[in-house]
Amino acid sequence: MKRLGKLLSDRGSITPEQLSRALAHQRLAGGRLGTCLLETNALEERDLLRGLSEQLHVPFADEEDLRAIPQKTLALLPARAARRCQAIPFRALGGELSLAMIDVRNLALQDELAFVTGRRLKVHIALEARLFEALERYYGEECPRRYVQLVDRLNRTRYLWRGEAAATASEAETATAEPGWSLPPFTAPAPAPPPPLPNPEALSMVPEPPLATAPFGGTTVPLEPLPAMPVPQAPFTGRSVPFSEPAPEPEPVPAAVPAPDQTPVPVSPAQAGEPPSRDAIGAALVARLAVDFSRVLLLAVRANRLTGWLGAGADISLDTLASLAIAPEPTSILTTVRDRAPFFRGPLPNLPSHHALAAVWGGRLPEDCALLPLPVGGRTAALVYLDREPENLGTLDPVALRELLAAAGDQLAAQIRRRKAGSRPASGR
């Protein structure tokens, strides 16, 4: 039997470079090659299903087959057997039962399922992410976190493509016909008067432990720790908005950043006489990421809202970033990453919250971006947005990115502890 990677490459569904990238991701994250191909955006799920069907010589069950299964069909397979065998019955015709499975070559499982259901089986191959989604929907088996993120992205991408296709078809039929699926254009909120930019004081971060090195795209740039470094003044366009962690007293307003024609002088904690501030840590993180990405944004998490904190990159509006306040929808990528997903990569669907974010740089939704949570003290304190517009992201190393953000989060947690300790009154004797 031909290997899946070679079969897809021979079919022209993927390139050798995409296969190599997916195999490298598989060595890092584990799992099936098909899942890794989807996670690295190498191909669409329908192309993967066709390849699996050709490789295994069985028909495939796609997301439409598993979307709305009649209850009487589901009742043919008990929940315990469905969960253990990782199988979903989705169509019953006469004495034949169509069954979606991951391991279609396991004849022992098929014999058991035929005995339990009392039907003649017609086995279909399904993507493991879609099958786990169906097991959670119909049989209450919790979907592993990795597949929750992948299914969310696949569903949003399909929803966006369907909406765009409907709108295009409607416009082509008649100018007076009702438009297809679309949302009204987003109008950015009125900008607030810009406060002074943060002073990038004390930008040293203790590298504990040293970060792994990995290329982020066409040019190999090592992921190094964050020793004392100046924030690049030309591209840096940040604004400081405090985190939502409890604070005994408001932070003092930072001093203004030097003008672009002035030479910035990095200030170390020893020179400043105090540890690095929260904004200095955030500015150092943004400056490090700006080496590899054309746009970098930090969005502070405040209850059910996301507010602009810091940013760097072309076309970023300081006023819009300073006044940014987003209450993301439950279906928003921002909500998914804030609440549970460790990493997202792909296009931002056509939602108001995503338009609000895109208004920071002019309003165009990115075709390929990344979003990650910035953990501080066990909770998501901020979201990190990255893109390389107008180009795609190319090769990314999610593990190295998360290590970088974890190091920054440790520094922020230490800063919060120091501030709280300093606010406690000294006990007298």
matplotlib code that plots the C-alpha trace (Angstrom):
import matplotlib.pyplot as plt

x = [0.0, 1.4, 2.2, -0.3, 2.4, 3.6, 0.1, -0.9, 2.3, 1.8, -1.8, -0.5, -2.5, 0.7, 4.2, 7.3, 8.0, 4.5, 5.0, 8.4, 6.9, 4.0, 6.4, 8.5, 5.3, 4.3, 7.7, 7.0, 3.3, 2.6, -0.7, -1.6, 0.0, -3.4, -4.1, -0.6, -1.2, -4.4, -2.7, 0.1, -2.5, -1.0, -4.3, -8.1, -9.9, -11.8, -8.5, -7.2, -10.3, -10.0, -6.4, -7.3, -10.1, -7.8, -5.1, -7.4, -9.8, -12.9, -15.4, -15.0, -17.5, -17.1, -18.4, -21.8, -22.3, -21.6, -23.5, -27.1, -27.4, -30.9, -31.3, -32.7, -29.5, -27.3, -29.3, -28.0, -24.6, -24.4, -22.4, -19.8, -19.0, -18.9, -16.4, -14.2, -14.2, -14.1, -16.9, -20.0, -23.1, -24.5, -26.8, -29.0, -30.6, -32.3, -29.9, -26.9, -25.3, -22.8, -20.2, -17.4, -14.2, -10.5, -9.0, -10.8, -8.2, -9.0, -11.1, -11.5, -13.3, -15.5, -16.5, -17.4, -19.4, -21.3, -22.2, -23.3, -25.4, -26.7, -26.2, -24.1, -21.5, -20.3, -17.1, -16.1, -12.9, -13.3, -10.8, -10.0, -10.8, -14.2, -14.8, -13.9, -16.2, -19.0, -18.3, -18.6, -21.7, -23.6, -22.1, -20.7, -17.1, -15.0, -13.1, -9.3, -8.1, -5.9, -8.9, -11.1, -8.8, -8.5, -12.2, -12.9, -10.6, -12.0, -15.6, -14.9, -13.0, -15.8, -18.4, -16.4, -15.9, -19.6, -20.6, -18.3, -19.5, -23.1, -22.5, -20.6, -23.4, -26.1, -24.3, -23.8, -27.5, -29.0, -28.1, -31.5, -31.4, -30.8, -27.1, -25.5, -24.1, -22.2, -21.8, -22.1, -18.7, -17.1, -16.7, -13.8, -14.7, -13.8, -10.2, -9.4, -6.7, -3.4, -1.7, 2.1, 3.9, 5.6, 9.2, 11.0, 12.9, 14.5, 14.0, 16.1, 14.3, 15.9, 16.2, 15.1, 15.6, 17.2, 14.7, 14.9, 16.0, 13.9, 13.3, 10.0, 10.0, 12.1, 14.9, 16.4, 16.4, 17.2, 14.8, 17.1, 16.4, 15.5, 18.6, 18.8, 17.8, 16.6, 13.1, 13.4, 12.0, 11.0, 8.6, 7.4, 4.0, 2.8, 0.4, 0.2, -3.1, -2.8, -3.5, -6.6, -4.9, -5.7, -3.6, -3.5, -2.9, -2.8, 0.4, 2.2, 1.9, 5.1, 7.4, 7.3, 9.4, 12.2, 11.5, 12.6, 15.5, 16.9, 19.1, 17.4, 19.5, 18.6, 18.2, 19.0, 17.4, 20.7, 20.9, 17.3, 17.5, 14.3, 13.0, 11.6, 8.0, 5.1, 5.2, 8.9, 8.5, 5.7, 7.7, 10.7, 8.5, 7.0, 10.4, 11.6, 8.6, 8.8, 12.1, 10.2, 6.8, 5.5, 2.7, 2.7, -0.2, -0.7, -4.3, -5.0, -7.7, -10.1, -13.1, -15.2, -13.3, -10.0, -8.2, -5.2, -2.0, 1.1, 1.9, 4.5, 4.4, 3.4, 0.1, -0.8, -2.8, -1.8, -5.1, -7.2, -5.0, -5.3, -9.1, -9.5, -12.1, -13.5, -16.2, -15.7, -18.5, -18.7, -17.7, -14.8, -11.2, -10.4, -12.8, -11.4, -7.8, -8.7, -10.7, -9.0, -6.9, -3.1, -2.5, -4.4, -3.2, -5.3, -7.5, -9.8, -13.4, -15.8, -17.0, -17.4, -14.8, -12.2, -13.0, -12.5, -9.1, -8.2, -9.2, -5.9, -4.0, -6.7, -9.4, -8.3, -8.8, -5.6, -5.5, -2.9, -2.2, -1.4, -3.0, -1.6, -2.4, 0.1, -0.2, 0.5, 0.0, -2.1, -4.5, -4.6, -3.6, -3.2, -3.5, -0.6, -1.5, 1.1, 1.2, 3.5, 1.1, 1.0, 2.8, 1.7, 3.2, 5.3, 7.0, 6.2, 7.3, 4.4, 6.4, 9.2, 6.6, 4.9, 8.2, 9.0, 5.6, 5.9, 9.2, 7.6, 4.6, 7.0, 8.6, 5.2, 4.1, 7.2, 6.6, 3.1, 4.4, 7.0, 4.4, 2.0, 4.8, 5.9, 2.3, 2.0, 2.5, 5.6, 4.8, 6.0, 7.3]
y = [0.0, 3.4, 5.8, 8.7, 11.4, 10.0, 9.4, 13.0, 14.3, 12.2, 13.5, 17.0, 17.7, 18.8, 19.8, 18.0, 21.1, 20.9, 17.2, 17.8, 20.5, 18.2, 15.4, 17.7, 18.8, 15.2, 14.4, 17.3, 17.0, 13.3, 12.1, 11.0, 12.5, 13.6, 15.7, 17.2, 18.1, 20.0, 21.7, 23.0, 24.2, 21.9, 21.0, 21.1, 18.4, 17.2, 16.6, 14.7, 12.5, 11.7, 10.6, 8.4, 6.8, 6.0, 4.7, 2.5, 1.5, 2.5, 5.4, 8.4, 10.1, 13.9, 16.6, 16.7, 13.0, 13.4, 16.7, 15.7, 12.0, 10.7, 9.5, 6.1, 5.5, 6.5, 4.1, 1.2, 1.5, 1.8, 4.8, 2.6, 0.6, 3.8, 5.5, 2.4, 1.5, 5.2, 4.7, 6.6, 5.1, 7.8, 6.1, 3.0, 1.5, -1.8, -4.2, -2.1, 0.3, 3.0, 3.5, 6.2, 5.0, 6.0, 2.5, 1.0, -1.8, -3.3, -6.3, -7.4, -4.1, -4.4, -7.9, -6.6, -3.7, -6.0, -8.3, -5.4, -3.6, -6.8, -5.1, -5.6, -2.8, -0.4, 1.1, 4.7, 6.5, 9.7, 12.4, 11.8, 15.4, 15.1, 11.7, 13.0, 16.0, 13.6, 11.4, 14.5, 15.7, 12.4, 10.2, 12.7, 11.7, 14.8, 15.9, 16.2, 19.8, 19.4, 18.5, 21.2, 23.8, 22.1, 21.6, 25.2, 26.4, 24.0, 25.0, 28.7, 28.4, 26.5, 29.0, 31.9, 30.3, 29.5, 33.0, 34.5, 32.1, 32.9, 36.6, 36.3, 34.1, 36.5, 39.5, 37.7, 36.8, 40.3, 43.7, 43.9, 40.4, 40.0, 39.9, 36.6, 36.0, 39.0, 41.3, 45.1, 46.9, 47.6, 51.3, 51.8, 53.6, 57.2, 57.4, 58.7, 61.3, 59.4, 59.1, 59.3, 56.3, 54.0, 54.5, 51.2, 51.2, 48.1, 45.9, 43.0, 39.8, 36.9, 33.9, 31.0, 28.5, 29.5, 29.3, 26.7, 28.0, 27.5, 29.4, 31.3, 31.6, 32.1, 33.6, 31.6, 33.7, 32.0, 32.4, 33.9, 34.9, 38.5, 40.1, 43.9, 45.1, 48.5, 48.6, 49.6, 53.1, 53.2, 50.2, 50.3, 51.8, 50.7, 51.9, 50.9, 49.6, 48.0, 44.3, 43.3, 41.8, 43.3, 46.4, 48.2, 51.5, 52.8, 52.7, 56.0, 57.3, 56.3, 58.8, 59.4, 57.3, 59.2, 60.6, 58.4, 60.7, 60.2, 57.3, 55.1, 54.0, 50.7, 50.9, 47.8, 47.1, 47.8, 51.2, 52.0, 50.8, 48.8, 45.7, 46.0, 47.3, 45.5, 47.7, 47.3, 43.5, 43.7, 46.1, 43.8, 40.9, 42.9, 44.0, 40.4, 39.2, 42.2, 40.7, 37.8, 39.2, 42.3, 43.0, 42.2, 43.1, 42.4, 42.5, 42.7, 40.4, 42.3, 40.2, 39.8, 42.4, 42.6, 46.0, 47.3, 47.1, 47.2, 46.8, 47.1, 47.0, 48.7, 50.5, 50.3, 53.2, 54.4, 56.0, 53.0, 50.7, 52.9, 53.0, 49.4, 47.5, 44.2, 42.0, 39.0, 36.7, 33.1, 31.9, 34.3, 33.0, 35.5, 33.8, 30.3, 31.3, 33.3, 30.4, 27.2, 26.9, 27.1, 28.1, 29.3, 29.7, 30.6, 33.3, 35.4, 34.8, 37.6, 38.6, 42.0, 41.3, 40.4, 43.6, 45.5, 44.0, 44.6, 48.3, 48.8, 48.4, 49.6, 47.0, 44.2, 40.7, 38.7, 35.5, 33.9, 34.9, 33.4, 34.0, 32.7, 33.2, 34.9, 33.1, 34.9, 33.1, 30.3, 32.5, 34.1, 37.7, 38.8, 37.5, 37.8, 38.5, 37.8, 38.1, 38.6, 40.4, 40.7, 37.4, 34.2, 33.2, 30.4, 28.0, 28.5, 26.6, 26.8, 25.2, 27.8, 30.6, 29.3, 29.0, 32.6, 33.7, 31.5, 33.2, 36.7, 35.5, 34.4, 37.8, 39.5, 37.2, 38.0, 41.8, 41.4, 39.6, 42.3, 45.0, 43.3, 42.7, 46.3, 47.6, 45.6, 47.8, 47.0, 45.2, 47.0, 45.5]
z = [0.0, -1.0, 1.8, 2.3, 1.9, -1.4, -2.7, -2.0, -3.5, -6.7, -6.9, -6.8, -3.6, -1.7, -2.6, -1.3, 0.9, 2.5, 3.1, 4.8, 7.0, 8.0, 8.8, 11.0, 12.8, 13.3, 14.9, 17.3, 18.0, 17.2, 15.7, 12.2, 9.2, 7.8, 10.9, 10.7, 7.1, 8.1, 11.0, 8.7, 6.1, 3.5, 1.9, 2.3, 4.2, 1.1, -0.7, 2.3, 2.4, -1.3, -0.7, 2.3, 0.3, -2.5, -0.2, 1.9, -0.9, 1.1, 0.6, 2.9, 5.3, 5.3, 7.6, 5.9, 6.5, 10.2, 10.6, 11.3, 12.0, 12.9, 16.5, 15.4, 13.4, 16.4, 18.6, 16.6, 18.2, 22.0, 23.3, 25.0, 21.9, 19.8, 22.1, 22.5, 18.8, 17.7, 15.2, 14.2, 12.5, 10.1, 7.6, 7.8, 4.6, 4.9, 6.5, 5.7, 8.2, 7.0, 9.6, 9.9, 11.4, 11.8, 11.8, 8.8, 8.5, 11.9, 10.9, 14.6, 15.3, 12.3, 13.4, 16.8, 15.5, 13.1, 16.0, 18.2, 15.6, 13.9, 10.5, 7.5, 7.7, 5.0, 6.4, 5.6, 6.5, 8.4, 9.5, 13.2, 14.0, 12.5, 14.2, 17.6, 17.0, 16.2, 19.3, 21.5, 19.8, 19.7, 22.5, 25.0, 24.6, 25.2, 22.2, 22.8, 22.9, 19.9, 17.7, 19.2, 17.8, 14.4, 14.0, 15.0, 12.3, 9.7, 10.5, 10.4, 7.1, 5.5, 6.8, 5.4, 2.0, 1.8, 2.6, 0.0, -2.6, -1.9, -2.1, -5.4, -6.9, -5.8, -7.3, -10.6, -10.9, -10.6, -9.2, -7.4, -5.9, -2.2, -1.4, -0.2, 3.2, 4.4, 7.4, 7.4, 7.2, 10.5, 11.5, 13.9, 17.1, 17.4, 18.5, 22.0, 22.5, 22.4, 25.7, 25.9, 24.6, 27.2, 28.0, 27.1, 30.4, 31.9, 28.8, 30.1, 30.6, 32.5, 30.0, 32.2, 30.5, 27.1, 24.3, 21.5, 18.2, 15.1, 11.9, 11.5, 7.7, 4.7, 6.6, 9.5, 12.7, 16.0, 18.8, 21.4, 25.0, 25.7, 27.2, 27.5, 24.1, 22.7, 21.3, 17.6, 17.4, 13.7, 13.6, 17.2, 17.4, 20.8, 23.3, 26.9, 28.4, 31.9, 32.4, 34.2, 37.2, 40.6, 41.4, 44.8, 43.0, 39.4, 37.5, 36.9, 33.4, 31.6, 30.0, 26.2, 23.8, 22.2, 18.7, 15.8, 15.0, 18.5, 19.5, 22.1, 25.0, 26.6, 30.3, 32.4, 35.8, 37.5, 35.9, 36.6, 40.2, 39.9, 38.1, 34.6, 34.5, 32.9, 29.9, 29.5, 29.5, 26.9, 24.8, 24.8, 23.8, 20.9, 19.8, 19.7, 17.7, 15.3, 14.1, 12.6, 11.8, 10.0, 12.5, 16.2, 18.6, 22.3, 23.4, 27.1, 28.5, 30.7, 31.9, 28.6, 26.7, 24.8, 24.8, 22.9, 24.8, 22.6, 18.9, 16.2, 12.4, 9.3, 8.9, 12.6, 13.9, 17.4, 18.0, 17.0, 19.1, 22.1, 21.9, 20.9, 23.0, 21.6, 23.1, 20.9, 19.8, 21.1, 17.6, 17.3, 16.9, 19.7, 22.1, 21.2, 21.8, 25.0, 26.5, 25.4, 22.3, 22.7, 19.1, 16.0, 12.5, 9.5, 8.0, 10.2, 9.3, 8.5, 12.0, 13.6, 16.3, 13.6, 11.7, 14.9, 15.3, 11.6, 11.9, 13.8, 10.5, 8.0, 8.0, 5.7, 7.2, 7.0, 4.9, 7.2, 10.8, 14.2, 17.6, 20.9, 24.5, 26.8, 30.1, 33.4, 36.7, 35.3, 33.3, 29.9, 30.5, 26.9, 23.3, 20.9, 17.2, 14.5, 10.7, 7.8, 5.5, 2.5, 2.5, 4.2, 7.5, 6.0, 8.4, 12.1, 15.2, 17.7, 20.5, 20.2, 20.1, 23.3, 25.1, 24.2, 25.5, 28.6, 29.5, 29.1, 31.2, 33.9, 33.9, 34.1, 37.0, 38.9, 38.3, 39.7, 42.8, 43.4, 43.1, 45.5, 47.9, 47.7, 48.4, 51.7, 54.8, 56.8, 60.1, 63.1, 66.3]

ax = plt.figure().add_subplot(projection="3d")
ax.plot(x, y, z, "-o")
ax.set_aspect("equal")
plt.show()
